[in-house]
Every structure is written in structure tokens, then in C-alpha cells.
Amino acid sequence: AGRVEVPRSVTAVLGQDVVLPCRYRAQEQEQVVQVTWLKRGPGAVAAEVAVLNPQHGEHVQEAFAGRVLRHGHGGLEDGAILLRN
């Protein structure tokens, strides 16, 4: 299988936008069909933030609407998102 590449940490400035990068290095014959972003909460509980799907479009949970946007372009091998403010 391919591998997911993400930085070990991302620095954000309060009140400014930040990009959360995520790249998938696919092997031959692999295709990314969906990217799901989760937010870890207390006790390792994860909440869905956004789902990126080329067939069904992008879906951002209501709590994050207007604040989370897809940042990558083209195929989902670049599944980066932008967090606003």
C-alpha cells in the first residue's frame, strides 16, 4: 500500500488561517476515493470534521461549516484542508 505523509506538527496563530497538509503517496493501480478528517477529543473520542469525496463532493459537519475548506487541488492524493480563523 501507499503511505500517508503529514507533518509531525503544524503551528497555528490564533485568529489566522492554517493549512493542515495531508498527502497520500499511492502505489501503482491505487486511487484515493475518499478523505475523512477527524478531530480527536478527550478520551480519544474522534469527531468527524469533513469528508472529501470526488463523486459526492465535500461535506463539512455543521459545527465546522464556513471554517473548514478543502485546500488541495486535483485528485485526493492531496487531501489538505484549510482551517479559517
Order of alpha helices (4+ residues) and beta strands (2+ residues): beta-beta-beta-beta-beta-beta-beta-beta
